[in-house]
């Protein structure tokens, strides 16, 4: 057996087949039942011409079908590809064409977008319709019903041998630019994204060890609150399964904090993974509602990935969940999990996130060498070891991001950072959105954190806009708290207590709602358009 995700899962299903694996709404599947349903789907896809190396698009809301489809693809040695369910037709057409999608699984309420582009994607051969709460039937000429296909597929596990070099693609939009597909080998994903089968501990050395880990180790019941179109949410689901625990899913396209908290109580969830304040703040507010009573005694960890929790939200969560660890995790679709912030939510802390990184991460200077800890030098965050092969069909960007230096291959996604004297790494943010004002660098994330700590601010995004004197000036797009209408004059004194004067916004744009990507990451292109539209 190799470090192949399907092989590893099958070894677990054979070891603990009767345990619950996935809970999604009214659907409850044991490890054995999930394995059988994935076998059926894999055979159904194979009978319709889908095989090794073919790309299967998952244009789906959160639900058990997403996990089944990933596992079925892995069993076939096919390649699952996440597709943002909020895409309109033009965006869907771009991604399906760029990713060479051959089979597309879609929810019925997304049928209109699929119908608009299906004939225009040259590689697309198969459409599979997954039922949801929509009143329409999602009818499309030639589309196959998901449950009908499973019912007709063989339950037998009789697939050819697989490899740790089988592929998996995560499309990531980041905060700027068109989405790119990050191309992972299964073995690299297992170590970098799934933390080697032992989150927080030493990774396993042989694939055969995983069955023993799930028999003897602590099972994690994980609820990925973020959409599965976000790589970290997919990894959280597989970490749960590879610990012998449950992946608990709040199905559908909408995030409901009350549903999440009710599931914590019902399913004895140990870990919630989410993305930043956009999800954590509503959970904190639901906990604080008058008369609210949720059993959170099982909840050991709330972990944010993809966006750093503000100190205000951290404190609000900790006040309601004093026995729960609130963590900021750091990583990217190109790097997997890199580090964790364990900072206390109270007291003075760094204005930018300071992470305890693993041994594979460092900060490289302009000379390609690790910078000196405590020197204050700002370089680029880099990771070696188990890293992706590159970006799908983008050799130019691959060459820029995946670099060999002195015989070591590094992934350098573009985050600017420094190494502190204690060895921890302070991350300032992507250079692509860094603001240069009068020669001084301003990292939007740092200013956003300061803004969101203000009692009149609910959410904020910061961008640079042209300035005739300074080159760029800092502009803040702010969603006020209900009943407030903050001004620059009101925000300025509080901000200057947290950040240097040159970082304080020089203009303010109030909006009803800050627009974020489904992953929770800021949409800087939208924010820039708001700032420039007022000039």
N, C-alpha and C positions, 0 to 999 in steps of 0.2 A: 504494500500500500504506500502511496505517495501523499504528500501534503496537497491533496485535491479536496475541494470543499464537499463535493458529493461523496467521495470515498469516506471522508471523516464523518459526515453526517450519518451515512449508512452504518458505520461502526458503532455510533451512539445509539441509533435506532435498534440495533441488534442487542445492545447491552441493557437499555432501559426503555424498551418499546412501550410499556404500559403507562409511563409517566406522561402528564400533560406537556405538550410542546408549544402549542399555539392556542391562544384564546382571542377570538375576534368577534365581538358582539355575541350573538347566540351560538356561534360556531366554536366548538371545542375539539381539538385534535390531539391525540397522543402522538408520540414520536413515530410509532408504527403506522398510524393512520396518515400522518403527514407524508411519510415515506411512500406509502401505497398511492396516495393521490398524486404525488409528484411522478411516480412511475407511470401512472395512467396518462398524465398530461404529456410526459416525455414521449410515450408511444404514440399518442394522438398527433403530436407535432411531427414526429418522425414519419408517420404514415402519410403526412401531407407535404413531405419533401424537405423538412427542416433537419439539418444534421450538423456534424462537427464544424465549428468555425462560423456557422451562420449567426447573424445578429438578430436577437429577439427584443423588440421594443416593448417596454412596460409603461404604457400611458394610463396609469392606474392610480386611484386613491389608495390610502392605507387600507389593508384588509388581508385576510389569510391568502388570497389569490396571489398577492405580490410575492410572498415567501414561497408558495408552491411553484410559481413560475420561475423564480430564480433557481430553485433546487432542480426543477425539471430541466432547465437549460444546462445546468452544470452536469446533470446525469448524461445528457446527450453530447457533452463537450461543445455545446453551443454557447453563445455569449449574450447574457442579459444586458440590456441597456436601459437606464432610467430616463424617462421623459417627463418633463414638468407638465403636470396636468392643467396648469393655468395657461399654457401656451395657446395662442390663437392660431388660425390656420397657417399664416405665413411662417411663424416660428416653428410650428410642427413640421411643416414641409422642409424647412432648412435642416432641422436636426435629423429627421428620418433619412433625408438624402445624404447628409454628411456622414451619418453613421452606417449607411448601407443596410438599412433595416429590411429584413426579409419576411419576418412575421411580426405583426403588431397586435398586442393585447390591449383592449381599451374598455373603459366603463361605458355603459349605454348612454349616459348623459353627455358623453364626449363624442357621440357618433357624428354630429353635424360637422365638427372640425375634421374628423377622419374622412368623411365623405368628400369634403372639399379638396383633399390633397391626395387621396389614395391612388388615383390614376397618374399622378405626377411624380411619384417616387419610383424610379426605374427598377429598383431591386425588390420592391414589395410584392410578395406572392400570397400571403396568408393574413386574413383578419380574423381575430378571435374576440367575441363580444362577452364581456363580464357584466352580469346584472348588478344594478345598484338601485337606489331609492327613486330614480327618475320615473315619471309616468309614461315616458316613451319606451318603445321596445328596442331602440338602437338598431333598427333594421338597416342593413346594408347589403347590396347584392353580393352574394358569395361569402358573407361573413358566417363564421361557425360559432355556435353557442358554446361557451366555456364548459358548463356542466354536462351538456350533451357529449362533448368531445371526451371529457373524463370518463363518462359512463361507458363509452365504447372502447376506451384504451385499455390495454392489458395491464394488470396490476403486477406482473412479474418483473423482478429485478434481473434483467438479462442483458445488460449493456456491455459494450466492449471496454477494454482497459482504458483508464484515464491517466492523466499526467499532472504533476505539480506545475507544469508549464502551460496548462490550459488557461484560457484568458477570461477576463472580466473587465468590463468598461464602466466607468463612472463619468457621466457628462457633468461638468461643473461650469456654471456661469460666472462664478466669482462675483465681483462687484462691477466690473467693466468688461466690455468686449463681448464677442460672440462665444457661445458655449463650446468647450473643447472636451473630447473624450479622453480620459486618463486611462491608459492601457496597463492593467495589472496582470501578473501571473498569480495563480492561486496561492502558491507557496509564499510569495512575497506579501500578498494580502493577508494571509493567515497570521504572519508575524507582525506586520506593520499596522494593519487595521484591526485584527481580532486579538492582538496582544498575545499571540503564541499559545492560546488555550488556557492561560492562567493570568487573567487581569490582575495587575499589581504584584505578581510573583514571577518566578523564573519560568521562561517558556519551556514547553515540552521539547524533547530532543528527537523523538521518533513518533510518527503518526499513530502507531499502535498504542501509545501511552494515553491517548485522549479518552478511550473507553474507560480506563481505570480512573482517570481524573473525574469523570462524571459519576462514576459509582461511589467514589470516596470523598469527593470535594464538596464545597458548599455551592448549592444550586442558586443561581441568580434569577429572580423573576423580574425581568426588565420590561418597562413600558416605554418604547420610543415615541415620544409625543410629537416629534417632528415628522414631516412627510418622508416616506421611503424614497422619494426622489432626491433626498439629501443623503450623501454617502455615509455620514456618521450614523444616521438612523438605521440604515441597512446593517452597518457593522454592529450596532447595539443589538439588533435582532439576532444576529449569528453568534454574538458573544453569549447571549442568554441561552441559546440552544446548545452551544459548545460547552456550557457549564452544567448542562443537564437540567436547566431551569426552563421557565416559561417565557415566551415572547407574548406579552399582553398588548393587544392592539385596540385602540379606539377607532373603529372603522369609519370611513367616509372622508370627505374633503375638508371638513371644518374642524378646527381645534376648539374643544370645549373644556375649560378648566374643571368644571364640576364633574364631567364625565371621567376625566383623568383621576380626580380624587376619589370618586366612587369606585373606580376600578382598583385603585390602590387598596382600598378596604376589602373589596370582594375577593380579589385574587392574591392578596398578601404580597403586593409588589415591593421589592427591595430597592429598586433603582428606577428613577425616571431620568431619561435623557431628553434634552430639549435644546432650543437655540435661543439664547439670550433673553433680554428683558421682554421681548414680544410675547414669549410664552410664560416666562417665570413671573412676570408682574401680575397677569390675570390669575395665576394659581395663588399667589400671595394675597390678592384681593378677595378671592373666593374663600380662603381660609379665615379672612378677617371679617367676613360679613356677619352681621348680628344674627345670633342663633346658629351659626354654622357649626356642624358637628361631623367631622370626618375621622374615621379611624385610620391614623397614619402610623400606628405603632410598628408596622413592619418596614417602614420606609427608612432605609439606611443612607441612601445617597440620592441627591439631585445633582446632575452633572450637565453643564452647558458646554456645547461645542459649536464652533462656527461663529459665535458672537459672545463677547465677554459680558458677564452680568455686571451691571452697575452696582456700586456700593449701597445705594439706596435700596435696590431690590434685594440684594444679599441680606441686608439688615432686616427687611420686612419678612423674608422667608425664615431667617434664623429666629426671629421673635415668635413665630408660630410653630416652628419645627426645631426646637432647641436640641433635640437628640439626633438630628439628621445632618450629615455632612453635606455642605453646599460647595460644589467644586466648579471651577472653570478649567475645562480641558482645552488643550491647544493641539491643532493639527490641521490638515488640509486634505483634499481629495488626492493631491499629489504626494503626500507624505505619510498618511495614516496618523495614528495617535502619537504625539511627540512629548507632551508634558502636561503637568497639572499645577494649578495654583491652589495652595492650601491656606492662603492668607486669611487671617481672622477678619470677619466682616466689620468689626468695630475698631476704632482707633485710627491712627494715621497710617496710610499705606501708599505705595507707589502710585503715581498718576497714570502710569502705563502698566499693563499686566506683566508680572514677573513670574516666570514659570520654572519649576523644577523639571529639567529635561532629562531624557535618557541619554545613554552614552553615545548614541549614534548621531546626536545633534550638536551643532556648534554654530558659531558665527564666523564667516569668512570675510577677510578684508579684501581690498582691491588687488592684492598680490596673490589671492587664492589660498592664503594661509589663515589658520585660526587666529583671531585677534587676542590680545593679552587681556585676561580678566581684570576688571577694575580700571582699565585704561580710559574708559569713556568713549572709545572709538565705536562708531556706528558702522556696521557691515551688513552682510546679507545672511539671514538664517539659512542653514543648509542641513541636509540629512543624508547619511550614507547607509549602507547595509541593504535591507530589503526595501527597494524603491521601485516604482513603476518602470516599464519599458520606455514610456514616452507618451506623447499625445497621438491619438489616432489620426492618420493622414495629415499630419502637420510637422514635417521634418524640420522646418525652420524654427518653430517654437520649441520643438523637442531639443534641438541643438542649443538653444538659449537657456533652457531650464534644467536639462540633465547634462551635467558636465563632468568630464574625467580630469582630475587634477592629481598629479603624482601617482598615477595608477589607481586612484580611488574614485568611484563614480558617486557623484553628489546630485541630489535634487535641490534646486535653488528657486523656489516659487516666486520670490520677490519681496518677502517680508524683511523690513529693515529692523535691526536688533543690535543689542550690545550684551556682552557678558559681564555680569557684576563680579565684585571681588569674592563673593561667596559661591561663585560658580553658576548661580541661576542666570537665566536669560531674560532680559526685558525686551518685549516685542512691541515695536511702535506701529506697525502696520505696513501695508503694501506701498511700495514706492510709487506705484502707478497713481495713487490718489493722494500722495504727499503734496502739501501746499508749500510753495517757496515764496515767502514774503520778505522782501528786502534782504535776501540771502539766508534767512533763517528758515529752517525746516519745521513745518507744523504737521503733525500726524493727526488726521481727523478723529481717530478713535479716542485719543487723549482728551480732545476738546468735547467730544460727545459724552464721555464719561462725566466730565465736569458739569455740563449742561443738565444731564439727567439727574444729577444730585440736587438740583434746585427744586424747591417745593412747588413751583408753578409750571414745571416742565414735565410732560408725560413721556415724550420721545423726541429724539433729535438726530439729525444727520448734518455733517459739516463738509463743505466743499470750498475750493478756491475759485475766485472769479478774477478776471483781469483788473489790474489797477495801474494807472499811468505812472504812479510814483514808485510803488513797491513791487511791481511785476504781477503779484497776486495779493488779494486780501482774503481774509477768512470770512465766509458767509455761513450762517446757521439757518437751517430749515427746522422749525420747531413745531411740534404738536403740543399745545398747552393742555394742562389739566383742566377738567371741566370747571367752568366758572372763573377762569383766569385768562388774562391777556397780557403776558409779559412783554416788557420793552427792553431795549438794550440798556437803558439807564438803570433799570431794576436788576438786570442780570449781572452787569459789569462788576460791581463790588464783590459779589459772591464768587464769581469766576476768578478774579484776581487773587483770591486767597488759595486757589488750587493750582492755577497755571500761570506761566509768565505772561506779561502784558501783551507781547507780540502775538500770542496765541489766542487772545480774546477776540471773539467775532466783532467785525466792524459793521456788519449789516445783519438784519434779522428778517426772516420770512416766516410768517405764521401760516400753518396749514391745518385743515381739519383732521388729516391723518397722514402720518409719515408712511411712504410706500417702501415696502421691503420685498425682497425676493421670498418665495415660499419657504426657503431654508431659514429665513429670519435675517439674512445678511442685508445690509443697507443697499438700496438701489442708488448708487452715486450718479448714474446717468440721469435718472429722474430728478434727483436733487439739484444737479447742475442746471437742468432745464428750468426748474423753478427759480433758481437764483438769477439766471441770465434773462429769464422772461420778464423780469421786473425792471430791466434797464431800458 
